[in-house]
Amino acid sequence: RKGLRLLAAGVLTVWLCLFLHWENTEKSMIRALLVETKDDSWTVGLLYQFPEASADSSEAEAAIRLCVDRGPQLSAAIAAAEKALPQRADWRLCEYLLAGQDSVRRTLAACEELFLHRPYGRLASRVFGGSFSVETLKERADGSDVLPENLLQCVKNSAPSAPRLYEQGSGFVLPIVELEEEGAHCRPEALVVTPEQTGTLTEAQTEMVLLLQGRSRTTAGEHRVVLDAGTLRLHRAFCGVEQEGESFLLRVNALSRNHALPADAEAELEALCADTVRRCWTLGLDISGLGAHQALRDGHFALTTKNVCPEIRADVKLMKC
């Protein structure tokens, strides 16, 4: 019995040592993945933390750093970048994916396929379009201690307006991140990405898309729409779609924080709403689910974005809060 107790104590000690070795804080916590491709080469950037405190906490206090590498395939580029990390990579906190704007469709398709089979990133990662190259970011980050951290903070602040990778299916609308001297910001315009093509939206169209999708640039859920009649501050928006024969009615009801509503505000919003849906339709994205409503009535998806956009009428009602 004494020998068994000593053996059990020894096994427990070895197990605890192994556990502490593998679950210590000496891990490189990947916070964001940056990917771009050109010709037959992939370039990858990893925004990571090497925290001194709990590795399980997304708020662990440690500087955000950047490492960059490339390879002939996406998986090879990520593996090469991991070798430059101070400790083994941990992807549990990787919540953001930045795809190079010039190769965004190829990049997102490759990332989704890779994440399905390899423990890199997440299909639930928030996706952004990058207006800068990874190499440009590396050059500027080498001369700035705060740029990587400010870039991560920018995408964290804009996360409510960003779609998740698994939502790309028939296409989605991406915020565009742009570098500043010591930081980054999201452009007021957005990028529409579909399997066939990409295109941009104006600032007002971008805000309308977010409103129709139930998203917002901020966690407060407010929408700032700049119109000829003035700037509207809207929140608690309700959007609905009704079919009227072969045409559609888009209903939008929202509360306005403006003390006095600008003249013709509702009429301008109605025109903006219809124009935005048509613009997205032209790019191959059914932003308001018109095809789904057609399917509910006819029992099949007879309406697709490859057809001419159906007639749309918008009805906007604003109420002061």
Buried (B, 14 or more C-beta within 10 A) or exposed (E): EEEEEEEEEEEEEEEEEEEEEEEEBEBBBBBBBBBBBEEEEBBBBBBBBBBEEEBBEEEBEBEBBBBBBBBEBBBBBBBBBBEEBEBEBBBEBBBBBBBBBBBBBBBBEBBBEBBEEEEBBBBEBBBBBBBBBBEEBBEBBEEEEEBBBBBBBBBBBBBBBBBBBBEBEBBBBBBBBBBEEEBBBBBBBBBBBBEEEBBBBBBBBBBBBBBBBEBBBEEEBBBBBEBEBBEBBBBEBEBEBEBEEEEBBBBBBBBBEBEEBBEBBBEBBBBBBBBBBBBBBBBBBBBBEBBEBBBEEEEEEEBEBEEEBBEBBBBBEBEEE
